[in-house]
Amino acid sequence: MQRLLWGTLLLALVVVVPVPTMAAVDISIGISLPPPIVFQAPPDVIVMPDTNSVYVVPTIDVDLYFWNGWWWRPWEGRWYRSRYYNRGWGYYDRVPSFYFDVDPGWRGYYRDRHWYGHRWDYQQIPHQRLQQNWQGWHKDRHWERQGTWGVQSYQPRPQRQRQELRQQRQQQYQQRPEVQQHQQQRQQQQRPPQVQQPRPQPQERGEQPQHSQPQGKPEKGEGEHKK
């Protein structure tokens, strides 16, 4: 009866506590989570030129991306991702592969509505439309093939030039102070703990070591018979 009662209570806890909350509790033990972003309504996004379906929320001060079914955000040299735009963040132990395709100056281009000398007629994509279509857009490279991401008279960069830009951005990213600080913290955590050898106990003064006679040999005089 007691086993049945404990099993029922355990099942109730699993049902009541949602999975993202449980994961956040586990992750937060060693790594802090970023502060929440408050939205009055689901945010609209725009698609980033010269990327394979990377979306960003342009109307907030922090970087919040959507790519490959996940929401992504950097914070203090670390990366986090979630299935939701405003909750359920979990630590991601590397830089997501899409990030080095994103132009670091995109906010200025967004404000001026120009992308490298070309008019950028970006469109605001509602959250519901994004969720319904992102998979097909990603698979078909929709934004690149249909409208060059809304950039007028624009030719996509050659693959070789894209790779060179990725390498440059990766080097610049590694030089950020918050990224270097996070890398140093990870290296310290990965170092094996030093094991201290026990020190030998000193002998007290006046104590003499004891010697024992080897077994199997008779002492002097043992075995002699009186005549």
C-alpha positions as CSV (number, residue, x, y, z in Angstrom):
1,M,0.0,0.0,0.0
2,Q,2.8,2.4,0.9
3,R,4.6,1.6,-2.4
4,L,1.5,2.4,-4.4
5,L,1.1,5.7,-2.5
6,W,4.6,6.8,-3.2
7,G,4.3,5.8,-6.8
8,T,1.2,7.9,-7.2
9,L,2.9,11.0,-5.6
10,L,5.9,10.6,-7.9
11,L,3.7,10.4,-10.9
12,A,1.8,13.5,-9.8
13,L,5.1,15.5,-9.5
14,V,6.2,14.5,-13.0
15,V,2.8,15.6,-14.5
16,V,2.6,18.9,-12.6
17,V,6.2,20.0,-13.2
18,P,6.7,20.8,-16.9
19,V,9.7,19.5,-18.8
20,P,11.3,22.9,-19.6
21,T,11.1,23.8,-15.9
22,M,12.8,20.6,-14.8
23,A,15.6,21.1,-17.4
24,A,16.1,24.7,-16.3
25,V,16.5,23.6,-12.7
26,D,19.1,21.0,-13.6
27,I,21.1,23.5,-15.8
28,S,20.9,26.3,-13.3
29,I,22.8,24.3,-10.8
30,G,26.1,25.0,-12.6
31,I,25.3,27.7,-15.1
32,S,23.1,30.8,-14.6
33,L,20.2,31.4,-17.0
34,P,19.7,34.7,-18.9
35,P,17.1,37.2,-17.7
36,P,13.7,36.9,-19.2
37,I,12.5,38.9,-22.2
38,V,9.0,40.3,-21.7
39,F,6.8,40.6,-24.7
40,Q,3.3,42.0,-24.9
41,A,2.5,39.7,-27.9
42,P,4.4,37.1,-29.9
43,P,7.2,39.0,-31.7
44,D,7.5,39.5,-35.5
45,V,10.8,38.6,-37.1
46,I,12.7,39.5,-40.3
47,V,14.9,37.1,-42.3
48,M,18.6,37.9,-42.5
49,P,20.3,38.3,-45.9
50,D,23.1,36.0,-46.9
51,T,21.9,33.3,-44.5
52,N,19.9,30.1,-44.9
53,S,16.7,31.1,-43.1
54,V,18.0,32.8,-40.1
55,Y,15.4,35.1,-38.5
56,V,15.9,37.9,-35.9
57,V,13.6,40.0,-33.7
58,P,14.7,43.5,-34.8
59,T,12.6,45.6,-32.3
60,I,14.4,44.7,-29.1
61,D,17.9,45.6,-27.8
62,V,19.1,42.0,-27.2
63,D,19.9,39.5,-30.0
64,L,17.1,37.0,-30.3
65,Y,17.3,34.6,-33.3
66,F,15.1,31.9,-34.7
67,W,16.8,29.1,-36.7
68,N,16.0,25.5,-37.4
69,G,13.0,25.3,-35.1
70,W,14.8,26.9,-32.1
71,W,15.0,30.3,-30.5
72,W,18.6,31.3,-29.8
73,R,20.1,34.1,-27.7
74,P,23.7,34.9,-26.5
75,W,24.3,36.1,-23.0
76,E,27.6,36.8,-21.2
77,G,29.7,34.8,-23.6
78,R,27.4,31.8,-23.5
79,W,24.5,30.6,-25.8
80,Y,21.1,29.4,-24.9
81,R,18.2,28.0,-26.9
82,S,14.5,27.2,-26.4
83,R,11.5,26.1,-28.2
84,Y,9.8,29.2,-26.9
85,Y,10.7,32.8,-27.5
86,N,10.2,33.9,-23.9
87,R,10.9,30.9,-21.6
88,G,12.4,27.5,-21.2
89,W,16.0,28.6,-21.9
90,G,18.7,25.9,-21.7
91,Y,22.4,26.3,-21.9
92,Y,24.0,25.4,-25.3
93,D,27.7,24.4,-24.9
94,R,28.9,25.8,-28.3
95,V,28.3,28.6,-30.8
96,P,25.4,27.7,-33.1
97,S,26.6,27.1,-36.7
98,F,24.3,29.8,-38.2
99,Y,25.7,32.6,-36.1
100,F,28.8,33.3,-38.2
101,D,26.6,33.9,-41.3
102,V,24.9,36.8,-39.5
103,D,26.4,40.2,-40.4
104,P,27.5,42.0,-37.2
105,G,26.3,45.3,-38.7
106,W,22.7,44.2,-39.5
107,R,21.1,46.6,-37.0
108,G,22.4,49.6,-38.9
109,Y,21.4,48.1,-42.3
110,Y,17.9,47.4,-40.8
111,R,17.6,51.0,-39.6
112,D,18.7,52.5,-43.0
113,R,16.8,49.9,-45.0
114,H,19.9,49.3,-47.1
115,W,22.1,46.2,-47.5
116,Y,25.5,47.0,-48.9
117,G,24.3,49.7,-51.2
118,H,21.0,47.9,-52.1
119,R,17.5,48.8,-50.9
120,W,16.4,46.3,-48.4
121,D,12.6,45.9,-48.4
122,Y,12.4,43.5,-45.5
123,Q,9.1,42.2,-44.4
124,Q,7.8,41.7,-40.9
125,I,6.9,38.0,-40.5
126,P,4.3,37.3,-37.8
127,H,5.0,34.6,-35.3
128,Q,2.2,32.3,-36.4
129,R,3.3,32.4,-40.0
130,L,6.8,31.6,-39.1
131,Q,5.8,28.6,-37.1
132,Q,3.7,27.3,-39.9
133,N,6.2,27.7,-42.7
134,W,9.8,27.8,-41.4
135,Q,10.5,24.1,-42.3
136,G,9.5,24.5,-45.9
137,W,11.3,27.8,-46.2
138,H,14.4,26.3,-44.8
139,K,14.3,23.2,-47.0
140,D,13.7,25.1,-50.2
141,R,16.0,28.1,-49.4
142,H,12.9,30.1,-50.1
143,W,14.1,33.6,-49.1
144,E,17.3,33.3,-51.1
145,R,15.8,31.9,-54.3
146,Q,12.5,33.8,-54.4
147,G,13.5,37.3,-53.4
148,T,17.1,37.5,-52.3
149,W,15.9,38.2,-48.7
150,G,14.1,41.4,-49.9
151,V,17.3,43.1,-51.1
152,Q,16.7,44.7,-54.4
153,S,19.0,43.8,-57.4
154,Y,21.2,41.8,-55.0
155,Q,23.4,38.9,-56.0
156,P,24.1,36.4,-53.2
157,R,27.7,36.1,-52.1
158,P,29.8,33.3,-53.7
159,Q,30.3,30.3,-51.4
160,R,34.0,31.0,-51.1
161,Q,33.4,34.6,-49.9
162,R,30.9,33.3,-47.4
163,Q,33.4,31.0,-45.9
164,E,36.0,33.7,-45.6
165,L,33.5,36.0,-43.9
166,R,32.6,33.2,-41.5
167,Q,36.3,32.7,-40.5
168,Q,36.7,36.4,-39.9
169,R,33.6,36.7,-37.8
170,Q,34.7,33.7,-35.8
171,Q,38.0,35.2,-35.0
172,Q,36.3,38.5,-34.0
173,Y,33.9,36.6,-31.8
174,Q,36.7,34.8,-30.0
175,Q,38.2,38.2,-29.1
176,R,35.2,39.4,-27.2
177,P,36.0,39.9,-23.5
178,E,32.8,38.1,-22.3
179,V,33.6,35.1,-24.6
180,Q,37.2,34.8,-23.4
181,Q,36.0,35.0,-19.8
182,H,33.5,32.2,-20.3
183,Q,36.2,30.0,-22.0
184,Q,38.5,30.5,-19.1
185,Q,35.8,29.4,-16.7
186,R,35.2,26.3,-18.7
187,Q,38.9,25.4,-18.8
188,Q,39.0,25.8,-15.0
189,Q,36.0,23.5,-14.6
190,Q,37.5,20.9,-16.9
191,R,40.8,20.6,-15.0
192,P,41.1,17.4,-13.0
193,P,41.2,17.9,-9.2
194,Q,44.7,17.7,-7.7
195,V,45.1,14.7,-5.3
196,Q,47.4,15.5,-2.4
197,Q,49.6,12.6,-1.2
198,P,49.4,11.9,2.5
199,R,52.5,13.1,4.5
200,P,54.4,10.5,6.5
201,Q,53.9,10.7,10.2
202,P,57.1,11.7,12.1
203,Q,58.4,9.4,14.7
204,E,58.5,10.6,18.3
205,R,61.8,11.4,19.9
206,G,63.4,8.5,21.7
207,E,61.4,5.9,19.9
208,Q,63.7,3.2,18.4
209,P,62.8,1.0,15.5
210,Q,62.3,-2.6,16.5
211,H,64.1,-5.4,14.6
212,S,62.8,-8.9,14.5
213,Q,64.8,-12.1,14.0
214,P,64.3,-13.8,10.7
215,Q,62.1,-16.9,10.9
216,G,63.5,-20.3,10.1
217,K,67.0,-19.7,11.5
218,P,67.9,-20.8,15.1
219,E,69.2,-18.2,17.6
220,K,72.8,-18.5,18.7
221,G,73.2,-21.6,20.9
222,E,69.9,-23.1,19.8
223,G,70.2,-26.7,18.8
224,E,73.4,-27.4,20.6
225,H,73.3,-30.4,22.9
226,K,75.1,-30.8,26.2
227,K,77.6,-33.4,26.1
